[in-house]
Amino acid sequence: MTYTPPSSFTTRPTLTGTFGMSASTHWLATATAQAVLERGGNAFDASVAAAFVLHVVEPHLNGPGGDLVGIFQPADASAPTVLMGQGPAPAGATIEHYRAEGLELVPGAGGLAAAVPGAVDAWLLLLRDHGTWELMDVLAYAIGYARDGHPLVAGAAATIARVAELFRDDWTTSADLWMPDGEVPAAGQIVRNPAYADVLDALVHASCAVRDDGPVGRAARIDAARTQWRTGIVAHEASAFLAQPHRHSGGGMHAAVITAEDFAAFEAGYEAPVMREFRGHTIAKAGAWTQGPALLQTLAMLEPLDDDLLDPSQEAGAHTILEAQKLAYADRDAWYGDADVDLDALLADDYVAERRALIDESASAEFRPGSLGGRSPFRPPLRTSYDAPAVGTGEPTVAPAEARVAPTGETRGDTCHLDVIDRWGNIVSATPSGGWLQSSPTIPSLGFCLGTRLQMTWLEPDHASSLAPGRRPRTTLTPTLVLRGGAPAFAIGSPGGDQQDQWQLLALLRIIVGGYTPQQAIDAPALHTSALPESFWPRTWTPAGAVAENRLGDDVIAGLERRGHVVTRAGDWALGRVSAVGTDPAGVLWAAANPRGMQGYAAGR
């Protein structure tokens, strides 16, 4: 069979030009990035300016107390680099302590789930080493929106509504910031965050203490701001505030263990990517402390198959893609983490062939990780339900934001994403997340809360993803850089927790195999598997579960159900928030953005 042709209708054009392109999950961040490019900044200046704006305008999806994973390639570099902005578990975050608190899982909301914030230091590191602008100019956009105000997006208003009772009864400092008159703000209402504007001003003021006007002085100014972030008011106020017992998901009252010393001990950094060839392209991802290599495993299983089996719009293709993903994510949960993970073995051709051979005509309802070198895989607790009451959690995924955030603060699966390419050939893809306004109580002097990434660790010992002091949680954040002939072709990514790479996979297959334009690929109907232990509290799974947009079609969905998939219909336009920027072989730049939720935006010329 032939590959399903793209629809003649797209929600917007794939933008093309030669000057520069930006795409993100919020129009104000995209506009900010493009404004920086217009003023002579490069892709790194633009990305950092947009990222700090995302902290302000998508506070329910990311914040300065969160984390990020980025992947980028400067125009003069021969290979991509991973930007590591994932902070580790605090020194006091031990399995023994959490068990002594009566916990079976790391909570999905509350200070005990806080890893050391990594996003701000990572953005400042990128700006220092690859940007050209001064810190005060880069932060001016975010400071303006925080101090002068911005229209609250509908998703943020819906999230506040879901957690309003928690804010009123328990997290009263969050109510003071997000419900200042005691009522949930309406979508479109102008909201301000002067405390966070003051935090950013303090970073600028710290940088101004260095007077050297040259490039050495610029780097020193940014490092002074990094030191201020790690050792100043943020570290001390956050750790002191969260040391007071407060409500967590599950209903318990606990004190956080994070300290000012934990903030001071962390620095963001760079790493080499993990790369694999697929159909004439090189796909570059972050390492096994993220879920990124699972995309490479999935592509490796799919690569030699007939094109129709790589077509998400056909029954056989959708089934094959779902089954390959289940196998790759079982390996993720069995082997990945902040440890010496044998990715060479997991991506080896013979191992990939063994895994591919497990795909048959029916949907598997089993958790099937592979064995490596005679070692037995870790098998996480597999629960289809969890009885503890919910308070505040996760990362939002399917359905509208109000249904993705529990009244107790847990959130499952959403975050932010941005991509930028400039006229010189610098390219950035980054996924910042964590520190959602519903993660833990707002620290009143800072105007933000800390994140909950430690919920991705297990309280079972002796695994790469077990909770341990100084160890990074295995994050879901997973941007992608695609190379053609060794040079960057495009940057792509999506929010969505466990679904991030699943939704990116569909776009990659449709672009690389199906010949779709980027916007056609992003607009096309989506699906994903839910037959994996969720990375977010309460970490349940749905054996043989799948979620599909109605636009996939009744015949395809019915065919999947006949094969044994337990399919949840998500609506017509519900799955995925993919954005991308790139360049074609002739050097024409392009950008595309997700229409779902009517919030993502691409711009360029």
C-alpha positions as CSV (number, residue, x, y, z in Angstrom):
1,M,0.0,0.0,0.0
2,T,1.1,3.6,-0.5
3,Y,1.6,6.2,2.2
4,T,-1.6,8.2,3.0
5,P,-1.3,11.5,1.2
6,P,-1.5,14.7,3.3
7,S,-4.7,16.7,3.5
8,S,-5.0,19.6,1.1
9,F,-6.1,21.7,4.1
10,T,-3.7,23.0,6.7
11,T,-4.6,25.3,9.6
12,R,-1.8,27.7,8.6
13,P,1.0,27.7,6.1
14,T,4.5,26.4,6.6
15,L,6.3,29.7,6.9
16,T,9.3,30.3,4.6
17,G,12.0,32.9,4.4
18,T,15.7,33.6,4.6
19,F,16.1,35.9,7.7
20,G,15.1,33.8,10.7
21,M,12.3,31.7,12.1
22,S,10.8,31.1,15.6
23,A,8.1,28.8,16.9
24,S,6.9,28.1,20.4
25,T,3.9,27.1,22.4
26,H,2.9,30.8,23.1
27,W,2.6,33.6,20.7
28,L,4.3,36.1,23.0
29,A,7.4,33.9,23.3
30,T,7.5,33.5,19.5
31,A,7.1,37.2,19.0
32,T,9.8,37.9,21.6
33,A,12.2,35.5,19.8
34,Q,11.5,37.1,16.5
35,A,11.9,40.6,17.9
36,V,15.4,39.7,19.2
37,L,16.3,38.4,15.7
38,E,15.1,41.6,14.1
39,R,17.3,43.6,16.5
40,G,20.4,41.7,15.4
41,G,20.5,39.0,18.1
42,N,21.2,35.4,17.2
43,A,19.2,32.3,17.8
44,F,20.7,31.8,21.3
45,D,19.8,35.4,22.3
46,A,16.3,34.9,20.9
47,S,15.8,31.5,22.6
48,V,16.8,32.8,26.0
49,A,14.7,35.9,25.8
50,A,11.7,33.8,24.7
51,A,12.3,31.2,27.5
52,F,12.1,33.8,30.3
53,V,8.9,35.1,28.7
54,L,7.5,31.6,28.8
55,H,8.1,31.5,32.6
56,V,5.7,34.5,32.8
57,V,3.0,33.8,30.2
58,E,2.7,30.0,30.6
59,P,3.1,29.7,34.4
60,H,0.9,26.6,34.5
61,L,3.3,24.8,32.2
62,N,6.7,26.0,33.3
63,G,8.5,28.3,35.6
64,P,11.9,29.5,36.9
65,G,11.7,26.8,39.6
66,G,11.7,24.1,36.9
67,D,14.1,22.5,34.5
68,L,14.9,22.1,30.8
69,V,16.5,20.0,28.1
70,G,17.8,21.7,25.0
71,I,19.7,20.6,21.9
72,F,21.4,23.0,19.6
73,Q,24.1,23.5,16.9
74,P,26.0,26.7,16.3
75,A,26.6,27.6,12.7
76,D,30.3,26.9,13.0
77,A,30.0,23.6,14.9
78,S,30.3,20.1,13.3
79,A,27.9,18.4,15.7
80,P,24.9,19.1,18.0
81,T,25.3,19.7,21.7
82,V,22.8,18.9,24.5
83,L,22.0,21.7,27.0
84,M,21.6,20.0,30.4
85,G,19.3,22.0,32.7
86,Q,18.0,19.1,34.8
87,G,18.8,19.6,38.5
88,P,19.4,16.6,40.8
89,A,17.7,15.3,43.9
90,P,18.7,17.3,47.0
91,A,21.2,15.8,49.5
92,G,18.4,15.0,51.9
93,A,16.2,13.2,49.3
94,T,16.7,9.6,50.3
95,I,14.4,6.6,49.9
96,E,14.6,6.0,53.7
97,H,13.4,9.5,54.5
98,Y,10.4,9.3,52.1
99,R,9.5,5.9,53.3
100,A,9.6,7.2,56.9
101,E,7.1,9.9,55.8
102,G,4.7,7.0,54.9
103,L,5.1,7.4,51.2
104,E,5.0,4.6,48.5
105,L,5.7,7.1,45.7
106,V,7.4,10.5,45.5
107,P,4.5,12.9,45.6
108,G,3.2,14.6,42.4
109,A,2.8,18.0,44.1
110,G,4.5,19.6,47.0
111,G,8.1,20.4,48.0
112,L,9.2,16.8,48.6
113,A,9.0,16.4,44.8
114,A,11.3,19.3,44.1
115,A,14.6,18.6,42.3
116,V,17.2,21.5,42.3
117,P,15.9,24.0,39.8
118,G,18.0,23.9,36.6
119,A,16.3,25.9,33.9
120,V,17.5,29.4,34.8
121,D,21.2,28.4,35.2
122,A,21.0,26.5,31.9
123,W,19.5,29.4,30.0
124,L,22.2,31.8,31.4
125,L,24.9,29.3,30.5
126,L,23.7,29.1,26.9
127,L,23.5,32.9,26.7
128,R,27.0,33.3,28.1
129,D,28.7,30.9,25.7
130,H,26.7,31.3,22.5
131,G,24.7,34.5,22.7
132,T,25.8,38.0,21.9
133,W,23.4,40.2,24.0
134,E,23.8,41.6,27.5
135,L,21.7,40.0,30.2
136,M,19.6,43.2,30.8
137,D,18.5,43.3,27.2
138,V,17.6,39.6,27.1
139,L,15.6,39.8,30.3
140,A,13.8,43.1,29.5
141,Y,10.9,41.3,27.7
142,A,10.1,39.0,30.7
143,I,10.6,41.8,33.2
144,G,8.1,43.9,31.2
145,Y,5.5,41.2,31.1
146,A,5.9,40.3,34.8
147,R,5.8,43.9,36.0
148,D,3.4,45.5,33.6
149,G,1.2,42.5,33.0
150,H,0.1,40.2,30.2
151,P,-3.3,38.6,29.3
152,L,-3.8,35.3,31.1
153,V,-4.2,32.4,28.7
154,A,-7.3,30.2,29.0
155,G,-5.3,27.2,30.0
156,A,-3.7,29.0,33.0
157,A,-7.1,30.3,34.1
158,A,-8.6,26.8,33.9
159,T,-5.7,25.4,35.9
160,I,-6.1,28.0,38.6
161,A,-9.8,27.1,38.8
162,R,-9.0,23.4,39.2
163,V,-6.7,24.1,42.2
164,A,-8.6,27.0,43.7
165,E,-9.8,25.1,46.7
166,L,-6.3,23.9,47.4
167,F,-5.0,27.4,47.1
168,R,-7.7,28.9,49.4
169,D,-7.4,26.2,52.1
170,D,-3.8,25.2,52.1
171,W,-1.4,27.0,49.7
172,T,-2.6,30.5,50.7
173,T,0.5,32.2,49.2
174,S,-0.5,30.7,45.8
175,A,-3.9,32.2,46.3
176,D,-2.4,35.6,47.1
177,L,-0.6,35.6,43.8
178,W,-3.0,33.9,41.4
179,M,-6.4,34.8,43.1
180,P,-5.6,38.2,44.7
181,D,-9.2,39.2,45.1
182,G,-10.2,35.7,46.2
183,E,-11.6,34.8,42.8
184,V,-10.3,32.8,39.9
185,P,-9.0,35.2,37.2
186,A,-10.8,35.1,33.8
187,A,-9.0,34.2,30.6
188,G,-7.7,37.4,29.1
189,Q,-7.5,39.2,32.4
190,I,-4.2,41.2,32.8
191,V,-2.1,39.6,35.5
192,R,1.2,40.7,37.0
193,N,4.0,39.1,39.0
194,P,6.1,41.9,40.5
195,A,7.9,39.6,42.8
196,Y,9.3,37.6,39.9
197,A,10.2,40.9,38.1
198,D,12.2,41.8,41.2
199,V,14.0,38.4,41.0
200,L,15.0,39.1,37.4
201,D,16.0,42.6,38.3
202,A,18.3,41.3,41.0
203,L,20.0,39.1,38.4
204,V,20.6,42.1,36.2
205,H,21.9,44.2,39.1
206,A,24.3,41.4,40.0
207,S,25.6,41.4,36.5
208,C,26.1,45.1,36.4
209,A,28.8,44.9,39.1
210,V,31.2,43.8,36.4
211,R,32.4,46.9,34.5
212,D,34.6,45.4,31.7
213,D,32.9,46.2,28.4
214,G,34.5,43.5,26.3
215,P,33.5,39.9,25.8
216,V,35.3,38.8,28.9
217,G,33.3,41.2,30.9
218,R,30.1,40.1,29.3
219,A,30.7,36.5,30.3
220,A,31.7,37.6,33.8
221,R,28.5,39.6,34.1
222,I,26.4,36.6,33.2
223,D,28.3,34.4,35.6
224,A,27.7,36.9,38.3
225,A,24.0,36.5,37.7
226,R,24.3,32.8,37.8
227,T,26.0,33.0,41.1
228,Q,23.3,35.3,42.4
229,W,20.7,32.8,41.3
230,R,22.4,29.8,43.0
231,T,23.5,31.5,46.2
232,G,21.3,34.5,46.8
233,I,17.7,35.2,47.7
234,V,16.2,32.5,45.5
235,A,18.1,29.7,47.2
236,H,17.6,30.9,50.7
237,E,14.0,32.0,50.4
238,A,12.8,28.8,48.6
239,S,14.5,26.4,50.9
240,A,13.4,28.2,54.1
241,F,9.8,28.6,52.9
242,L,9.4,24.9,51.8
243,A,10.9,23.6,55.1
244,Q,7.5,24.4,56.6
245,P,5.1,21.4,56.4
246,H,2.6,21.8,53.6
247,R,0.0,19.7,51.8
248,H,1.3,17.2,49.2
249,S,-0.5,15.0,46.6
250,G,-1.9,12.1,48.6
251,G,-3.1,14.6,51.2
252,G,-0.2,14.4,53.6
253,M,1.6,17.3,55.3
254,H,5.3,17.2,54.7
255,A,8.3,19.5,54.8
256,A,10.7,19.6,51.8
257,V,14.3,18.6,52.2
258,I,15.9,21.0,49.7
259,T,18.4,23.4,51.1
260,A,20.3,26.5,50.0
261,E,23.4,24.3,49.8
262,D,21.6,22.1,47.2
263,F,21.1,25.2,45.0
264,A,24.7,26.3,45.3
265,A,26.0,22.8,44.4
266,F,24.3,22.6,41.0
267,E,25.6,24.0,37.7
268,A,24.0,23.4,34.3
269,G,26.2,22.0,31.6
270,Y,26.7,20.5,28.1
271,E,26.7,16.9,27.0
272,A,27.2,15.0,23.7
273,P,24.0,13.8,22.1
274,V,23.0,10.3,21.3
275,M,22.5,9.9,17.5
276,R,21.1,7.3,15.1
277,E,20.5,7.2,11.4
278,F,17.0,6.9,10.0
279,R,16.1,6.9,6.3
280,G,18.9,9.2,5.3
281,H,18.7,11.5,8.3
282,T,20.5,11.6,11.7
283,I,18.3,12.0,14.7
284,A,20.0,13.6,17.7
285,K,18.7,13.3,21.2
286,A,19.8,13.8,24.8
287,G,21.0,10.7,26.8
288,A,19.3,8.2,29.0
289,W,18.7,10.6,31.8
290,T,15.9,11.7,29.5
291,Q,13.4,9.5,27.6
292,G,15.0,10.7,24.3
293,P,16.8,7.4,23.3
294,A,13.4,5.7,23.3
295,L,12.6,7.6,20.1
296,L,15.8,6.3,18.6
297,Q,14.9,2.7,19.6
298,T,11.4,3.1,18.1
299,L,12.8,4.5,14.8
300,A,15.3,1.7,14.7
301,M,12.6,-0.9,15.0
302,L,10.5,0.8,12.3
303,E,13.2,1.7,9.7
304,P,13.4,-1.5,7.6
305,L,9.6,-2.0,7.5
306,D,7.5,-1.1,4.5
307,D,6.4,2.5,4.3
308,D,2.7,1.7,4.9
309,L,3.7,0.2,8.3
310,L,5.2,3.6,9.1
311,D,2.0,5.4,8.3
312,P,0.0,6.5,11.4
313,S,-3.1,7.1,9.2
314,Q,-3.4,3.4,8.3
315,E,-4.6,0.6,10.6
316,A,-1.5,-1.5,10.1
317,G,0.8,1.4,10.5
318,A,-0.9,2.8,13.6
319,H,-0.8,-0.7,15.1
320,T,2.9,-1.2,14.3
321,I,3.9,2.2,15.6
322,L,2.0,1.6,18.9
323,E,3.6,-1.8,19.4
324,A,7.1,-0.5,18.7
325,Q,6.6,2.3,21.1
326,K,5.4,0.0,23.9
327,L,8.6,-2.1,23.5
328,A,10.9,1.0,23.5
329,Y,9.1,2.6,26.6
330,A,9.3,-0.7,28.5
331,D,13.1,-0.5,28.0
332,R,12.9,3.1,29.1
333,D,11.3,2.2,32.4
334,A,13.5,-0.9,32.9
335,W,16.9,0.6,32.1
336,Y,17.0,4.4,31.7
337,G,18.2,6.9,34.4
338,D,21.1,9.0,35.6
339,A,23.5,6.1,35.6
340,D,25.8,4.2,33.2
341,V,23.1,3.0,30.8
342,D,24.3,0.7,28.0
343,L,22.7,2.6,25.1
344,D,25.1,0.9,22.7
345,A,23.4,-2.4,23.6
346,L,19.9,-1.0,23.5
347,L,20.4,0.5,20.1
348,A,22.5,-2.4,18.6
349,D,21.1,-3.8,15.4
350,D,20.8,-7.4,16.8
351,Y,18.9,-6.2,19.9
352,V,16.6,-4.0,17.9
353,A,15.9,-6.9,15.6
354,E,14.9,-9.1,18.6
355,R,12.6,-6.4,19.8
356,R,11.1,-5.9,16.4
357,A,10.3,-9.6,16.1
358,L,8.0,-9.3,19.1
359,I,5.6,-7.1,17.1
360,D,2.7,-9.3,15.7
361,E,-0.8,-8.7,14.4
362,S,-2.4,-8.2,17.9
363,A,-1.9,-5.6,20.6
364,S,0.2,-6.8,23.5
365,A,-1.2,-6.1,27.0
366,E,2.1,-7.0,28.7
367,F,5.0,-5.0,30.0
368,R,7.9,-6.4,28.0
369,P,11.3,-4.9,28.6
370,G,14.3,-6.7,27.2
371,S,17.3,-8.3,28.9
372,L,20.8,-6.9,28.5
373,G,23.9,-9.0,28.9
374,G,22.2,-11.6,31.0
375,R,20.8,-9.0,33.4
376,S,17.2,-9.0,34.4
377,P,15.3,-5.7,33.7
378,F,13.8,-3.6,36.5
379,R,10.1,-4.0,36.6
380,P,8.4,-1.0,38.2
381,P,5.2,-1.3,40.2
382,L,2.4,-1.8,37.6
383,R,-0.8,-0.2,38.9
384,T,-3.9,0.4,36.9
385,S,-5.3,2.6,39.6
386,Y,-4.1,4.3,42.8
387,D,-6.4,5.0,45.7
388,A,-4.6,7.8,47.5
389,P,-6.4,11.2,47.3
390,A,-4.9,13.6,44.8
391,V,-3.6,17.0,45.7
392,G,-1.8,19.2,43.0
393,T,0.2,17.0,40.4
394,G,2.1,16.1,37.1
395,E,2.3,17.6,33.6
396,P,-1.1,18.0,31.5
397,T,-1.6,15.7,28.5
398,V,-4.9,14.7,26.9
399,A,-8.1,16.8,26.9
400,P,-8.4,20.4,28.0
401,A,-6.1,21.8,30.7
402,E,-8.9,21.8,33.2
403,A,-9.1,18.0,32.9
404,R,-5.4,17.5,33.0
405,V,-4.7,19.1,36.3
406,A,-6.2,17.6,39.5
407,P,-7.8,19.7,42.2
408,T,-4.8,18.7,44.3
409,G,-2.3,20.1,41.9
410,E,-1.0,17.0,40.1
411,T,-0.5,17.6,36.5
412,R,0.2,15.0,33.8
413,G,2.1,15.8,30.6
414,D,2.2,19.3,29.3
415,T,4.9,21.9,29.3
416,C,6.4,24.4,26.9
417,H,8.6,24.2,23.8
418,L,10.5,26.6,21.5
419,D,12.6,26.4,18.4
420,V,14.7,29.1,16.7
421,I,16.9,29.2,13.6
422,D,18.7,32.4,12.5
423,R,20.1,33.6,9.2
424,W,23.6,32.5,10.1
425,G,22.6,28.9,10.6
426,N,22.4,28.7,14.4
427,I,19.6,26.4,15.5
428,V,18.0,25.7,18.9
429,S,15.4,23.3,20.1
430,A,14.5,23.4,23.8
431,T,11.8,22.0,26.2
432,P,11.5,23.9,29.4
433,S,9.2,22.6,32.1
434,G,8.5,22.2,35.8
435,G,7.7,24.8,38.4
436,W,4.1,24.9,37.3
437,L,2.0,27.3,39.4
438,Q,0.2,24.2,40.7
439,S,3.5,22.3,41.7
440,S,3.9,23.5,45.2
441,P,3.1,26.6,47.3
442,T,4.2,29.9,45.8
443,I,7.3,31.4,47.6
444,P,5.9,34.9,48.2
445,S,9.1,36.8,48.0
446,L,10.0,35.1,44.6
447,G,6.6,34.9,42.8
448,F,7.1,31.3,41.8
449,C,7.2,27.8,43.2
450,L,9.6,24.9,42.8
451,G,9.0,21.9,40.5
452,T,8.1,18.3,41.0
453,R,10.5,16.4,38.8
454,L,11.4,13.9,41.5
455,Q,8.1,12.2,41.1
456,M,9.8,10.5,38.1
457,T,12.0,8.6,40.5
458,W,11.1,5.3,42.3
459,L,11.2,4.5,46.0
460,E,12.3,1.0,45.1
461,P,16.2,0.8,45.4
462,D,18.9,-0.4,43.1
463,H,17.6,1.1,39.8
464,A,19.0,3.8,37.6
465,S,15.8,5.8,38.3
466,S,15.6,5.2,42.0
467,L,15.6,8.3,44.2
468,A,19.1,9.1,45.4
469,P,20.8,12.3,46.5
470,G,22.6,14.0,43.7
471,R,21.0,11.9,41.0
472,R,19.0,13.5,38.3
473,P,15.4,12.2,37.8
474,R,14.9,10.6,34.4
475,T,13.0,13.4,32.8
476,T,10.4,13.3,30.0
477,L,11.8,16.5,28.4
478,T,13.1,15.5,24.9
479,P,13.7,18.0,22.1
480,T,15.0,16.7,18.8
481,L,17.5,17.9,16.2
482,V,17.5,16.3,12.8
483,L,20.6,16.4,10.5
484,R,20.8,15.9,6.8
485,G,24.3,15.2,5.4
486,G,25.8,16.1,8.8
487,A,24.2,19.6,8.8
488,P,21.1,20.6,10.8
489,A,17.9,20.1,8.8
490,F,15.3,20.9,11.5
491,A,14.6,21.3,15.2
492,I,11.4,19.9,16.6
493,G,9.7,19.2,19.9
494,S,6.5,19.0,21.8
495,P,5.1,19.3,25.3
496,G,3.2,16.3,26.6
497,G,5.1,14.3,29.3
498,D,5.3,10.6,28.2
499,Q,3.8,11.6,24.8
500,Q,6.4,14.1,23.8
501,D,8.4,11.8,21.6
502,Q,5.4,9.8,20.6
503,W,3.9,12.9,18.9
504,Q,7.2,13.9,17.5
505,L,7.6,10.4,16.0
506,L,4.4,10.9,14.0
507,A,5.6,14.2,12.6
508,L,9.1,12.7,11.8
509,L,7.6,9.8,10.0
510,R,5.2,11.9,8.0
511,I,8.0,14.4,7.0
512,I,10.8,11.9,6.3
513,V,8.8,8.9,4.9
514,G,5.5,10.4,3.8
515,G,6.9,13.6,2.3
516,Y,4.6,15.9,4.2
517,T,5.4,19.6,4.7
518,P,6.1,20.3,8.4
519,Q,2.7,22.0,8.9
520,Q,0.9,19.1,7.2
521,A,2.7,16.7,9.5
522,I,1.8,18.7,12.6
523,D,-1.8,19.1,11.6
524,A,-2.4,15.4,10.7
525,P,-4.3,13.3,13.2
526,A,-2.4,12.0,16.2
527,L,-2.4,9.0,18.5
528,H,-0.2,7.5,21.2
529,T,0.1,4.6,23.6
530,S,-0.8,4.7,27.2
531,A,0.4,1.2,27.8
532,L,3.4,2.4,29.9
533,P,3.9,3.3,33.6
534,E,3.3,7.0,33.6
535,S,6.2,9.2,34.6
536,F,3.9,11.3,36.7
537,W,2.2,10.5,40.0
538,P,0.4,8.2,40.6
539,R,2.3,6.4,37.9
540,T,-0.5,4.1,36.7
541,W,-0.7,2.4,33.3
542,T,-3.3,1.1,30.9
543,P,-2.5,-2.4,29.5
544,A,-2.9,-2.2,25.7
545,G,-4.1,1.4,26.1
546,A,-4.1,3.8,23.2
547,V,-5.4,7.3,22.7
548,A,-6.4,8.7,19.3
549,E,-7.9,11.8,17.8
550,N,-11.3,11.1,16.2
551,R,-9.9,12.4,12.9
552,L,-7.9,9.2,12.6
553,G,-11.1,7.8,11.4
554,D,-13.7,5.3,12.5
555,D,-12.3,2.5,10.3
556,V,-8.8,2.8,11.6
557,I,-9.9,3.1,15.2
558,A,-12.2,0.1,14.9
559,G,-9.4,-1.8,13.3
560,L,-7.1,-1.0,16.3
561,E,-9.8,-2.2,18.6
562,R,-10.2,-5.5,16.7
563,R,-6.5,-6.0,17.2
564,G,-6.9,-5.6,21.0
565,H,-6.0,-2.0,21.6
566,V,-8.1,-0.3,24.3
567,V,-8.7,3.0,22.5
568,T,-9.7,6.2,24.1
569,R,-11.0,8.9,21.7
570,A,-9.6,12.3,22.6
571,G,-11.6,14.6,20.3
572,D,-10.7,15.9,16.9
573,W,-7.9,18.3,17.8
574,A,-6.5,17.2,21.2
575,L,-3.2,15.4,20.9
576,G,0.2,17.1,20.4
577,R,1.7,20.5,20.6
578,V,4.5,20.0,18.1
579,S,6.5,23.0,16.7
580,A,9.5,23.0,14.4
581,V,11.9,25.2,12.5
582,G,14.4,24.2,9.8
583,T,16.0,24.8,6.5
584,D,15.7,23.1,3.2
585,P,18.6,22.0,1.0
586,A,18.4,25.3,-0.9
587,G,18.9,27.2,2.3
588,V,15.3,28.5,2.6
589,L,14.3,28.7,6.3
590,W,10.9,27.4,7.5
591,A,8.7,27.2,10.6
592,A,5.5,25.4,11.6
593,A,3.5,25.4,14.8
594,N,0.7,23.4,16.4
595,P,-2.9,24.7,16.1
596,R,-4.3,22.6,19.0
597,G,-5.3,24.8,21.9
598,M,-5.0,27.9,19.7
599,Q,-1.9,29.1,21.5
600,G,1.2,27.9,19.7
601,Y,2.6,30.2,17.1
602,A,5.3,30.4,14.4
603,A,6.8,33.6,12.9
604,G,9.6,34.5,10.6
605,R,10.6,36.1,7.4
